[in-house]
Amino acid sequence: MSEPLPQVVVIGGGIAGLAAAALLSGAVGGPARAVVTLLEASDRFGGKLRVGEVGGVQVDLGAEAMLARRPEAVDLAREVGLADFLEPPTTAKAAIWSRDALCPLPAGQLMGVPGDLAALAASGVVSAEGVRRAGREEPVEVGEDIAIGRYIEARLGREVLDRLVEPLLGGVYAGHADEISLGAAVPQLLPIARGGGSLVAGVHELVSRGSTAAAPAPVFQGLRGGVGTLPPALVAACERAGAQLHTHAPVQWLRRTPEGWQVRTAERTISADAVLLAVPAPVAARLLGDAAPGAAAELAAVEYASMALVTLAFRRADLPRPPSGSGFLVPPVDGRAVKASTFSSNKWGWLARSAPDTVVLRTSLGRHREEQALQLPDEELVARSLVDLGTAVGLTAVPYDTAVTRWTGGLPQYPVGHPQRVARIRAQAAQVGGLALAGAAFDGVGIPACIASARRAVNELLTPPLGASRPEGTMSA
């Protein structure tokens, strides 16, 4: 007779928690490995993946693309039945709005770090002197880790940092390059930085590996109907596999017992063999204060940035000359209100097909410790976005519908030393037994990275099998 499956409670219903529940329950990736209960505090699953309606059109109100050169997100979408819905961007011609001009994003860069100085010069983003400075590649001592801003400024010059690296990092982390860890945010660059060779040549090699001359691989993929359709597909797959998923179920406390864990919600106390936490770091810190105080202290130190997305729907008839390309990024040094804009109807063919008479644009605002503007009324954030769009692309039309989505504490920050902090958190969690953590606070904020963290957490819980590593005298599953 086979052993009963262990009982695992997954706390958090964002993309990491849903991926963990799917892997544990056997909804994806093979046979069931646990009996799963997932608890989500809010009224919906999906975290920062969310669709909504603006101007009668379904659009993403959170993350809108999945990095395709990592397999985790695209593979998961296929496994839950969305293979036919995967679509690359119709155009990937992004720009940098720098010094009052829209300049093409240079080819061959990685998170703004140039791999082709000729392309950098041709883009016009950086001055001729800035290109010459980048070509000198001053040596920099890196050590265990270093802030990206400090490294790039010393190695390639301040102009490359201000005009390229800062806007791209701001788009991903809503943070500041002078604080963000090179090893955490762009780990591919750390061996190059430590090796002492040419950074530009190293980036060129990294970028070249991602595509072939005959058939360049798409960098991103979207989903017809929006990336926010992935969570409902995961929920359905988990429920078919027998997992129990609950919204409106905030966890009040966790307790480690000789038999495993007790998880308390407002409605009940759940006994479990293991717990997988897929929640923001401050929530994990609160829940682990008694069971893993060392990990809790490290988690409490993780800072978060807030941001807002402003979605604008225009009648195509009001835009005789819609903006071209997929959108633009904004160097913070230029002092604009928005940090980026996406021309969604240009970027996603499914959106243009589903709403041919509408043009959807969106802007993002807010960076770490610069969130005061996000306290402004929705109308003011819309007005500031329209002012910047007017200046950048000559937009004068009035949108017929708008939506402002605030992601408060939405993006964890990765300061220097973050990889070492994550290692300490995981080591301390492993000592407790039957405990693992996943999510954006650890190894990357993108969708594939969050899914990868879920897979790692599941493997940590089940290798060795639950019960094999418990304190003496505890009950096996």
ABEGO torsion letter per residue (X at the ends): XBBBBBBBBBBEABAAAAAAAAAAAGABGEBBABBBBBBBABABBGEABBBBBBGGBBBBABBABBBAABAAAAAAAAAAGAAAABBBBABABBBBBBGGBBBBBBBGBBGGBBABAAAAAAAGABBAAAAAAAAAGBBBBAEABBBAAAAAAAAAEAAAAAAAAAAAAAAAAGBBAAABBAAAABAAAAAAAAAGBBAAAAAAAAAAAABBAABBBBABBBBBGEAAAAAAAAAAAAAAAGBBBBBGBBBABBBBBAAEBBBBBAABBBBBABBBBBBBAAAAAAAAAAABAAAAAAAAABBBBBBBBBBBBBBAAABABBBBEAEBBBBAAAGBABABBBBAAAABAAAAAABAABBBBBBBBEBBGAAAAAABBAAAAAAAAAAAAAAAAGBABBBABBBBBBBBGABBBBBBGAAAAAAAAAAAAAAAEGBBBBEAAAAEABAAAAAAAAAAAAAAAAOBBBGAABBBGBBBX
